[in-house]
Amino acid sequence: MADYAGAEAAILARLQAGWTTTRITYQNETPADPWPPVIASPTPEDPDATILAPWVNLEIECFSAPIIGQGRPGNHVYRYDGLIEVHVFTPVGTRTALGKEYAVAIGEIFRRKKFYDQTPGCYVRTEDPYPAAGNSRSDDGNWFGTTMTCPFAYWHRG
């Protein structure tokens, strides 16, 4: 049976299927090694050198889940309103263009889509994404973040 946890899992699966350019990390999960992501041997002149590689982090927020309209118990319509945020982290010093390029591309994965709709009356519907301006440097000073934000609603009949 469809539920909100399944809707979040479907959002994650959509990102994983549509984004293979960088590593993806998730809320409350320890990233796999090697961490931080690096590109080894970037030039023939310096085969031992390493540089940091961009990566993205998925965050899903839900703000409300009201009953919409009337219905009998077991046949109410709920609308869970939330945001999909994918934070793009690029190495400091690489400017903002790459982060914005990635944020825009990730946004297109979610633009005005309907998915997770195997159960009648239950589905995720997304709106138009927008890439935010570069946010800030990370606490360790190595990363610059740019966020793609996409509003969504999970509709649930139950």
Residue, then its C-alpha position, 0 to 999 in steps of 0.5 A: m500500500a502506498d504511504y508517505a515513506g514510499a513517496e520519499a523512497a520514490i523521490l530518491a529512486r527518481l534522482q538515482a535513476g536520472w542523475t549519474t554525473t556525481r555521487i549522491t548522499y542522503q539524509n542521516e546516512t554515512p557516505a561510502d568511502p572514499w569520502p570526500p569524493v576525489i578525482a585521482s591523478p588529474t594530470p600526467e605531470d602530477p599523477d599523485a595529485t588529487i582534486l575534490a570531485p563535486w557531489v550532491n545531497l538529497e533532502i526532502e522536507c514535508f510541511s503539512a498533511p491536511i485532509i482535503g475535502q470530505g470523505r468517509p474514514g478510509n476514503h479521505v484525501y490527504r495532501y502532503d506538501g513539501l520540498i525536494e532540495v538537492h544541494v550541489f557541492t563543488p570544490v571552492g575555487t571552481r566558480t559557480a557555473l558548474g554548481k548551477e549547471y548541475a542544479v538546473a539539470i537535476g531540476e529537470i529530472f523533477r519538473r512537473k512530473k507525476f510518479y509513484d502512482q501504482t495505488p489509485g488515488c496516491y501519487v507524487r506530483t512535482e512543480d517547477p524547480y528553481p536553482a538558488a544562487g550559490n548558498s555558502r561555503s561549507d564549514d570546512g571551507n572546501w565546498f561551495g553549495t548551490t541548491m535546486t529546490c522543487p515543490f511537491a505534493y504527495w496525494h494519498r487516499g486512505 
